[in-house]
Amino acid sequence: MTGVRTVASGRDIGALFRLALRDLRGGLRGFTVFVVCVALGVGIITAVNIVSDSLTAGFSSEGRRLLGGDIALSRVHQPAREDERKDLAALGQVSEIATLRSMAEVVEPARGDETALSRVMVEVKAVDDAYPLAGTLVGSQNADLAASVQADRVAVVAPILLERLGVAVGDRLRLGEVEVTIADTIAKEPDGLTARAAFGPRLLVSLDTLKASDLVGPGSLVRWRYRVALSEENPGARSDAGLAQSVEAVKATFTPAGFGVRDRRDPAPGITAGIDRFRQFLTLVGLTAMFVGGIGVANAVAAFLDGRATTIAILQSLGARRRLVFGMYLAEILMIAALGVAVGLVIGIGVPWLVWQALASGVTVPVSFTVAPASLLLAAAYGFLVSLIFVLWPLGRIDGMRPASLFRDRVAGTFRWPRRGLLLATCAAMAALIALTVLANEERAMVLGFFAGIAGLFGLFVALAWTVRWAARRSPRFGSTALVLALRSLGGPGALTQPIVVSLGTGLTLLVAVTLTDTSLTRELSTRLPANAPSFFFLDVRKDVASSFETDVAAVAPGGVLREAPMLRGRVIKVRGERADKIDAAPDAVWVLNGDRGLSFSKDVPAGSSVVEGDWWAEDYSGPPLVSFEADLARGLGLKLGDTITVNVLGRPITATIANLRKVDWGTLSINFVLIYSPNTLAAAPFNYLYTLTFPGTPTLRDEAQVLSAVGTSHPDVTALRVRDAIDAAAGLLDRILTAIRGIGGLTLLIGAVVLAGAITTTQRRRVQQAVLLKTIGATPRRVLWTGMLEFALLAVAVSLVAVALGTLAAWAITTRVIDVHFAFSAWAVLEAIAIAVLLTLAFGAVSLWRVLRAPPVPYLRGV
């Protein structure tokens, strides 16, 4: 008897699950949408975590090869001094590498077109005979190219360089003052991923060849890199702990001298940071999908309980306690949620594995397929928590109701708030989900903003659904009978208004926001180039040839405007006297502290800049070093007027006081820098000039070719960057990113469509009863179909108009406040979104109505 009382009271968890399993013997009909929604969300998060874990594990396991050694150091302008080389040699074997941008020109152009560009920018990499310390430099014929590179006046190049210049292996290129013969093409560069962002194809030569080219001089933008393979006697070669000790010692010695230091544990911080941001962003996408799908979960649960209303009423009439009934159905729903989570985990593991198996031979990034239990548990936790948030509410609406109320509620559709305990449980599940997401992501402000945005979006569409129902119930009886019936159906019990409005509206809003953001960015890059934008940037123009350079350019570009600014590079080593790597910077400003920055000095405020705090120095200022800092980045670093910043320039630490903050309009493409010093600070340093050339009108390809040819002939050491090429490259990268984001927006809309289909299915019985009654009193099938389609059309139009307005507002905020570009409205994109919403709703509605019209009337009339 005790056991019976325990089961009846709902305290025996095992017994509750046994009862739930028995009740589920009838199958999972009606729960397809539930399982699909949970599975898709969990699958996205699982797949993202697995890809992220696999990439991170690959970088970790291949760190030594990717870095080219155990420790890597780099400095701009100045190679290591003799004493610094000795300190490095004491650690182990050392390899020296120099990288810079330059122009490669075909010695004997194969093309007869005079307008063809026979010079292109290349990423020159000069190596010593110890390169590579780890990995193998592989050529097109699977040959080791390390020895070939060391030959005199020989280069190995990226295959795309041959295509761009129309040359072949064996042809000659001019690099600075020397001619080099192309010996082979590079098939695999072991440390290629850890190099800086490339603006051109790779061209690899020996250090001796680079020296002969005369490209390296005082102030040249050359990055000197040193890779160290720790000796076997050094503990850093055997363990990460020993490596950490060696790295700290190296930082203490070399960071003040302007060197950046990395090690094999994180060979490419920029890439790993990008992987983390990728994981965080797509995790939020998965959560968005689950939240949209949560409406489908709630609908499925509500429909399931509606179908069990008689059973619940009978159980309570026979004396079953509230806890038993509630516990049994909660157990059933949790088991179904577990099925959805399990399916999602299988999808999340299987899809990356299949993709990896199909693409493994062509993947250049290191991937070690990893399934971390913690990542699976995290995805499962997300799935269960989101399920709880959306199932407790419909469960709570019947919890504690009297049997008579249950029977009546099936007809009247009365609204009932869940009891306080369930509301608190729902809030607790939501709080747990937020806390888990915040702890699992570094961008906590973004996570909290995401949840605030989702809550606001859901709240707006819930309010819209309530408004539509309220207006439909109170609408006057005007127009056709079909319109009156459609409006009454929108406002009646069991209406589809709320699930369609929330699920379809949320997905459509995100799609509109993504589409309009895409339109704005594309238009910014393709059509909103400033009218006075320069056509070329010329790098590394030496002071001693600046005058002749201007003369030569003026001869081939009459009327063209040349502007110049002195340019050096330096590394921030201290902020307010504290080491730069110890500063807690905002995520969008931390890049200023990582790597080398372009520096300049000026008597006047540069074009495209405006001082927003402080005062610019006098033209004849001769006091302590002063610096002007870009305002937004200064805020991200916590800097204010009067703070000091120390930058290593040419091996010399320079501490300057922030005299003013500038707002920079980077979109003008004027010459500008994050840091600009008072002239007395850097005027005596060995610097080169950065020039821009602006044509008086729109230049032709021939005009540009003539400039490149003239500069290449008289100043082969000057690097020319064609602005249009840089913009096209940026546009191509942006297009790939936006294509992925558009796919994400489409996926969210797809889940909304699944929810829509499920919502329509859950009201199938009510619609069949309604159709049967209408046909009984004389309505034709065409009138029933027209009435239903009109209802769906009214709802779709209302949803799409509000979603377009919200999506447009979100896109405007993203483009103007976050990305800082002009917002461009696209009527075509808006019409496309409205068409998608209407067609989706009408398509699913038509299928539903067709099934309604085909349903036999007798079983439904019998119950009336």
N, C-alpha and C positions, 0 to 999 in steps of 0.2 A: 504493500500500500504506500509505503514511503516513496518508493521509486516512481509510482504512478503520480503521486502528488508533486514530486520533483519535476517530472516531465510536464505536467499540466501547468505548473507555475513558470515554466520556461527557463529553469535554472540549469538543466542538464544540456550543455552545449552539444555533446555528441548525439543525444536524442533528438535535438532540434534539427541537426543536419541529416539524421536518418529520416525524419518525417519530411524534410525538404526534398531529399532524393526520391522518396516514394511519390511525392506530389509531382515531381518532374518527369515521371515515367511517361507521361503523355507527350513528351517532346518539348522542343524549344520554339515552337511556332510563335511568331510575334516578337522574338528576341533577336532576329537577324540584324536589325539596325543597331541594337544595343551592342552586340558582339563586334560588328563592323566598325562602329565609331570608336570603341575602346581599343580595338586591335590596330586601327590606323594610327591613332595617336601614340600608343605605346610602340608601335613599329617604327615610326619616324624617330622617336627619341632614342630607341635602342640602336637603330642603324647609325644615327649621328654619333652616339657615344662609342660605338664599335669602330667607326671610321676614325674618330678622333684618337681613341686609344691606340689603334693600329699605327697611325701616322706618328704619334708620339713615341711609341715603342720602337718604330723603325728608325726614327731620328736618334733615339737613345742608343740603340744597338749599333748603328752605323755612324755614331758621332765622330769617331776618330778619322774615318775615311772622309766624311763630309767636311770636316774642319781642315783636313790635311795634316793632322798631328794631334797631340794631346792639348796643347795650348797655342792660341793664335793671338798675335799682337798686330796692331796697325796704327799708322800715323800718316798724316797728310804733309806734303811738301818736303819733309826732311827724312832721309834714311837714318837708320840707327848709327850712332857714333861708335867709335872703336871700343870704348869702355862698355857701352850697352851691348855690343855684340859679344864681348867676353862674358858678361853676366848671363846672357842667353845660352852661350855655348856650355857654360857650367851646368846647365840643366839637362842637356842632351844634344841630339843632332838638330841643327837649325837649317831651315830653307828660307831664302829671301825671294820675295816676289814684288814686282812693281806693277800697278794697274793704273791706266789713264784712258781718257777718251781722245781719239785723234781721227784724222781723215785718211782713208785708204783710197788711192787713185790708180786706175788702170794705166799701166805704162803704154800699152798699145791697144787702144780701144778697138774692139771687134765690130762695133756698131757704127754705121755711117751717119746716123741721125745726129746733127749738130746740137739739137736740143736735149739729147739724152744726158742724164746725170751720170758721169763716169766717176764721181767721188761720193763716197758714203761714209757716215760716221761709224767707227768701229770701237769696240772695247778691247784695247790692247792689254795683253797680259805678258809680262816678261818674267822669265823664271831662271833660276840657277840650275846647276847640274845635280843638285840634291832633290829637286822636285820630281815627282810627288813623294812626300815622306810616307803617305798612306794611300793605298789604292793604285790604280794604273790608268795612265792616259792612253786611251784606245783610239785607233784610227779607223777609217772606213773599211780597211781590209783586216780588221781585228789585230792590227800590229801595235806594238808598244811604241808610242811616238816620243817618249822622253828623250831618246838619243837623237831623233831627227830634229827636234826643236833646237838642240845645242849647236847644230851646224851653222856656219857663218851665213848670214843674210838669207835665212830660210824661215818660213812661217807655216804653221798649220792653222786652218781656219774653220769656222762653223760652215756647214754645207750651204746655208742660206746666203752667205756672202757670194758664193759662186753664181747663184741665181740672180742676185741683185745687180752684180756688175757684168754678168754675161761672160765670165771667164771660166777656166778649167784648171785642174791640177797641172802644174808645170808652167803656168803663166806667171807674169811678174806684176807686182803692185809697188807703188811708191808710198813709202811710209816716212814722212818727214824728209830727211836728206838722203835716205838710202832706198835702194830697190831690193825687194825681197821676193824670193821664188816660192810659190805655193807648193809645198811638198805633199800635203795630204789634207783630208778633212777630219774633223773631230767627231768621233762617234760617241765617246763617253769621256767627260771631264770629271774626275772624281770629286773635286771640291767646287763644282760649278754652282750648286744650289746655295752655297754660303757666300757667294760673291754679291756685290751690291747690285741694285737694279740695273739691268742692261738697257742702254739706249741704242745699241747697235750690235751687230754680230761679233762674236769672239774672234780675235786674231792673236795668236800665241807665238811669241818669239823668245829668244834668249836675252838675258840681261846685256850681253855684249852687243847684240844687234840694236837693242833699245838705246844704248849709249851712243852708237854710231849714228842713230837717226837724228840726234840733236834735239829731240823732243823734250828732254829734261833739262830745265834750267832754273834759276832762282825764281820762286813764286809759281812754278808750274804746278798744276793740280794733279800731282802724282800721289797715289796712296801706296806707301811702303808697308808690306805685310811680312810678318815673320812667323813661321810655323815651327813649333818645337816638339820633337818626339822625345819624351822623357827617357833617360837612360834606365837600364834595368836595375841599377843600384838605387835609383830614386824611388821612394815609396809611392809617388804619384803614378808611376807606371803600373802599379799592382792593384791599387784600390782607389775608390772615389774619395775616401777620407784623406789619403795621402795626396791625391791630386788637389783637393780643396786647400790643403796647407800650402802646396806649391803655388797655386793660383793667388792666394792671399799675399804671399811673399812677392810675387811678380807685380801685383797691383800696387803694393806699397812702394815698390821701386820705380815702376814704369808709368803709372797713371799720372803722377805729377809732371812727367815729361811729355804728356800729351798723347800717350798710347791708349788705345782701347784694347781691352783684354777679354777674350772668350776662352772657353775650354770645351772639351769633347762632350760634357754632360748636357750642354745645350748649344749645339754648334750653330744654330740659326735662330736667335731669339725672335727676330721679326716673323719668321715662318711659324714658330711654335706659338707665338702670341696670336698670329692670324688663325691658327688651328683652334685655339681656345675661343676666340671671338666667333668663329664659324660654329663651334659646338654650342656656345651660349645662345647665339641667334636662332639656330635651328631647333634647339630645345624649346625656346619660347614659341617657335612656329608649331612644334608638336603639341605644346600645351594649348595653343590657340585652336588647333584642330580638335583637341579633346573637349575644349569648352564648347565649341560649336556643336560637336557631336554629343555633348552632354544634354542638349535639348532633345536629341533623339533618344538618349538613354531615359530621360524623364518621361517622354511620351510612351516608350516601350513599357516602362514600369507601370505607368498609369493605365495603359490598355490591358496589361497583364492582370492587374488588380481588378479592373472593371470586369474582366472575364471570370475572375474568381470571387466576385462580390457575393454570389449566392452561397458559395462554399464558406466564405468568411461569416456570413450571416448565420448559416446553419451551425458552424462551430461555436459561435458565441451563444446561440440559442441553447446549445447542448451543454453550456457551462465552461467552455474553454476560456481560460483567462487571457486578458489582453496581451500579456507578455509572451504567451505561447504562440498566439496567432502572429503577432508582430515578429517574434524571433524566427518563426518558421519561414515566413516570406522574406525576411531579411537574409536568412541563410541561403534561400534559393537564389536571390538576386546576387549575393556575393559569390556564389558558385558560378553563376553565369558571367559575372565580371571577371572571375578567375580564368574562365575559358577565353574571354576576350583578351586578357593580359597574356595568357599563354600563346594564343595565336599571334598576338603582336610581337612577342619575344621571338617566336620562330621566324616571322617575317623580317624582323630587325636583324636577326643573325644571318638568315639565309640570303637576303638580297645582297648585302655587301660581299658575302662569300662567293656568290655566283658571279658578281661583277669582277671580283678579284681574280677568279679562275679564268674569266674570259679575257681580261686585259693585262694579266700579270706580265706577259712578255713585252708589252709596250710601255709599262709604267716606269717613269724615270725617278720618281720620288721613292724613297725607301719606305716600304710598308711591311710590318710584321703583324700578320692577322692575329688580333688579340681580342678575346672575349673575357672581359674582366667581370667577375661576379658582382663587384660593387656597382658597375654600370647597369647590369641587369636588374639588380635590386632597386636601384634608383628609378629606372623606367617603370618597373612593376609598382613601386610606391606611388608614382605619379598616377598610374592607371587606377589603382584602388581608391586613392584620395579623391580624384575627380569623380569617380563613380559614386562614392559616398555622398559627395556634395549634391549630386543630382538625383539620387534615389531616396534619400531620407525624407525629402519634402513630399513626394507622392505617397510614400509609405505612411508618413505622419498624418495625411489627410483622412485615412480610415482608422488610424489607431485610436481606440477608445470609443468609436461611434457605436450607437445602439443598433441592433439588427434592423429595426424598422427604418432607421436613417440610411442604412446601407442600401436597402431595397429602393427607398425613395430617391436617393442620390443618383441612381442610374437613370432616372427619368428627369429629375429637376436639375441635375448638374450643379448643386449648391456648392459654394466655395467654403472651405473650412481651413483655418490655420492649424498647423501641427501644434502639438503641445510644446510647452517651453523647453522641456528636456531635449526634444529633437531639434528645435531651432538652435539651441546651444551646441548640440552635437554637430550640426551642419556648419556653424561658425567655427567650431574647433577644427573640423576637417579642412576648412578653407585656410585657417591660420596655420595649420600644419603644412599644407601645400605651399603657402607663401614662404614659411620658414625654411622648408626643405629646398625650395628653389633659390632663395637668397644664399643659403649656406653652400649650395653647389655651384654658384656663379660668383665671379669676382665683381662683375658690373652690377653692384647691388642697387644703385640708383636706377639703372635701366630695368631691372627686374621689378622693382616697386612701381616704376612708371608703367610697365607692361600691365601689371595687375590693376592699377588704377584705370588705365585705358580700357582694358577688357570690361571692368565693372561699369565704367561710364557708358561703353558701347552697348552692353547688355541692358543697362538701365534705360537708355534712350529707346531701344527697340521694344522693351517691355512696356514702357510708357506709350509708345506708338501703338502697340497691339491693343492696349487698354482703351486708347482714344478711338481707334477704329471700331472696336466692339461697342463702345458707348455711343458713338455717332450712328452706327448701323442700327442699334436697337431703337434709337430715337428719331430715325429718319422718317420724314412724312411719306405717306403712301402715294407716290406719284410715279408717272411713267408706266412702263410695261409691267405686266405681272411677273415676268422673269426677273426684272431688276428688283422688284419688291421682295421676291423670294430670295434672291441672292443676298440682298442686304440683311434680311432677317436671319439667313444662315450664318452670315459673318458675325452677327451679334448673339446668336443662340447658344444653348448649352452644347459643350463638346465641339465648338467651332475650331477650325484650323488656324484661326487668326494668329494666336500667339506663337505656336511652333514655327509657322512659315515666316512670320515677320522677324523673329529673333534669329533663326538659323540662316535663312536666305539673306536677310539684311546684313548680318555680320560678315558673311563671306563676300557679299557683293561690295560692301564698304571697303574691305581690304583690297579687293581686286581693282576698284576705281582708284584708290589711293596709290597703289603700285603703278597702274597704267598712266595716271597723270604725272606722277613723279618721273617715270620713264620718259614721257613726252617732254617734260620740262628740261631734263638733263640732256636729252638728245638734241633738242632745239638749241640749248645753250652752247653745246659743242659745235654744232653744224652751222647755225645761222646767226648766232649772237656774238660772233667774234668781233671785238671792237673795231670800229672803222679805221682807227689809227694804229691797229695792232702791227707790231713789227713782223717782217717776213723771215728774218734770220736773227739768231743769237750767235755771236762769235766769241769763242772762249780762248783764253791763254794768249792774248795779244800782248807781247812784251812792251815795256815802256820805251825801249830804245827804237822800236819799229812802229810805234803807234802813229806817228805822223805820216810815214810812207804808206801804212795800211789805209789810213783815211783817204789819202790821195788816190791810191789804186782803186778803192771802192767807188769813190766819186767819179772816176773816169768811166766806169761801166754801168753806174746807176745814177745818171744825172738827175738831180732833183730829189734823190733819196736823202733821208735824214738819219744821220748816225748819232747815237747817244752812247755815252760810255760811263763806266763806274769802276773804280779800283776794286779788286776782288782778291781775297785770300780765304783760306779755310782754317777753322780752329775747332777744338773740342772743349766743351764746357766741363771744367773739372771741379768747380766749387760754386755753390750758391749760398750767399750770405755766410761764407766761411765754412760751410759744411760740404763734405764730399758729395759730388753729384749723384752717385749711385745710392746714396742714403736718403735722397729727397723723395717725399711722398707727393708725387705729381699727379694731376688729373690724367685720366687715360688718353685724352686727346691732345695732351701737351707733353707727355713723357718722351716723345720722339726727339724733342729738342736736346735732351740729355744723352740720348743714345746715338753715338756717332759724331761725325764732323759736320759743322754748319758753315754755310757761306757767310763771310764777313765783309764789311766795307766801311768806308769813312766818307764823310761829306760835310761841306760847309753849310749846305742848304737842305731843307726838307725835300726828299726825293718826290718826283711825280708819282701820283697814285697813293701817297701817304698823307695823313693829316694828324697833327699832334692833338691828342685828346686829354692828356694830363701832363703837367710840367711845362717847361719852356725849352725851346731849341737854343743851343749855344751860339755865342757871337762868332762872327766869321774869323776874328783874330784871337779866339780863345786859346790860351796857352797854359792852363792850370792842370790839375790832376786828371787822369783819364775819365772821360764820361762816355756813356753809351745810351742809345735810344733802343727800346725794346718794343716788339709788337704787342699791342695791348691785350688781345685775347689770350695769347700764349703766356703773357706775364701773369694774368689771373690764374691760369691753369697751374702755374708753378708757384703761386702764392707770393709773387713779387710785387713790390710797390716802389714808389719814388724814394730814393735814398738808399735802397738795398744795393749790395755789391754782388757782382758776378765775375768769376775768374775763368778766363778762357786761355787755353794753351795755343799759342800761335807761333809756328816755326820753332817749337821747342821751348818757347819762353812763356811763362805764365803771366798774363796781364789781368790785373784786377781793376775793374772800372765801376763807377757809381752810376746807377740808373738815373738819368737826368730828366727823361720824358718817356711817355708811352705813345705809340703811334697806332692808328687804325689804318690797315693796308688793304687796298682794293686790288687783290691779286688778279682779278679778272681783266684788268687793263693791260696785262702783260708788260707793264713797265718794269724797269730794273728795280728790284727791291730786295731787301734782306730782313731777316728777323732781327739781327743785331747790326746797328750802324754806329760807328764810333766818331768821337770828335777827331778832326784831322790830325791834331798834334799827337794822337795816340799811336797811329799806324803809318803815318806818312813816310817815315824813314825805313819802313820794312820793305823787303824785296817782293813787290806785288806785280801782278799782271792786270790787264784791263779786260773787262767784259763789255762787249759792244752789242747794240741792236741796230738793225737796218730796217727802216720803214720806207717803202716806196710811196711816191705821191699818189698813185692810183692802185688798181688791182694788177699785180705783176703777172706776166705770162710765164709759162715754163721756160721759155727761151731767155727771158730776163734773168730768172733765177739761175739758169745754167751758166750764163755769162759771168755772173757774180762768183759762182762757185769756181769756175775755171780760172778767173783772174786771181782770186785769193789763193787757190791751190798752186798756181804757178809761182807767184811772188812771195807767198807766205805759207809754205807747206806745213809748218808747225802749228798753224791756227786751226782750231776745230770749229766747223760751221754746223749749227743745228737749225734745220729748216722747221719753222714753227708749225706749218701745216702737217708735216710728218709726225711731230710730237702730238698734235691734237688728234690726228687720225689714230695713232697708236693708243692714246688714252680713250678715244671713243670706242675702239675695238674691245679693250679691256672692260670698259663700262658696259658695253652691250652684252658681254658674256655674263657679267654680274647681274644685270637687270633681267636677262633671260632666265637665270636661276630664280630670281625673286618673283618674276611673273609666274613661273611654274609653281612656286610656293603659294602665291595668291590663288592660282587656279586650283591647287589641291584643297585649299580651305573652302573654296566655292564648291568643289566636288563633294566634300564632306557635308556642306550645307544641303546639296542636292540629295544626298543619301538620307539626311534627316528629313527633308521635305517628303521624299518618297515614303519613309516610315511613318511620318505624321499622317499622310493621306491614308495609308493602310490601316492605322489605328482607328480611324473613324469610318471604316468600311461598313460595319454593321449598321451604324446610325444612318448612313447615306442610303443603304439598301432599303431600310425601313421607310425613310422619307420618300424615296423613289417609288416604292410599292404603293404607298398611300396616295401619292400624286397620280399615279397611273390608275388607281382604283377610282378616283373621283373624276377621271376623264383626261388627264394630261397625256399628251403623246410622248413617245420616246424622244422625239426631236426637242420638245419643250423642256423635258427633264435635262437633256444634254446641254441645251443652250443656257438654262438656268445655272447649272454647275460650272460651265465654262466662264460665264459672266462673273460668277463669284471669284473664281481663280484669277481672272484678268484684273478685276478691281483690286484684289489684294496684291498682285504682282506689281501693278503700276504704283500703288501707294508705297510699297516697300522700295521699289527701285528709285523713286523720286527722293525719298529720304536718304537712302544709301548713297545716291549720287551726291547729294548735298554734303553729307558727312565725309565721304571719301574725298571730295574736292577740298573741303576745309582741312582735312588731314594732310593732303598732298601739298596744299599751300603752306601749311606750317612746316612741313619737312623741308621743302625746297627753299623757303625764304628764311627760316629760323635755324635750321640745322645744317643744310648743305650750303646755304648762302648763294643761291642762284635765282634768276628770275623765274617766276611761276608762269607756266604756259598752259592755258586751258584748251582742251581738245574736245570739240563737240562730237567728233566721230567716236572718240573713246567713250564718251558718256552715252551716246546712242547705242553703241555696242553693248555696254553694260546693261542698259535697260532692256535691250533685245534679249540678252542672255537670261535675265531674270524672268521676263514674260514667257519666253519659250520654254524654259525649264518648268515653270509652274504649270503652264498650259499642257505641256507634254505629259507630265506625271498626272495632272488632273484628268486629261483625256483618257489615259489608260485606266485610271480608277473609275471614271464614269462608265467606260465601256464594260468593265467588270460588274458594275452596279446594274446596268441595264440587262445584262445576261443572267443575273441571279434569279433563281426560281422564287416566285412571290409567296407560295403557300406556307413554307416554314415560318416566314416572317409575319404573315397575316394571322397564323395560328396563335402567336403570342400576343397579339394586339387585343 
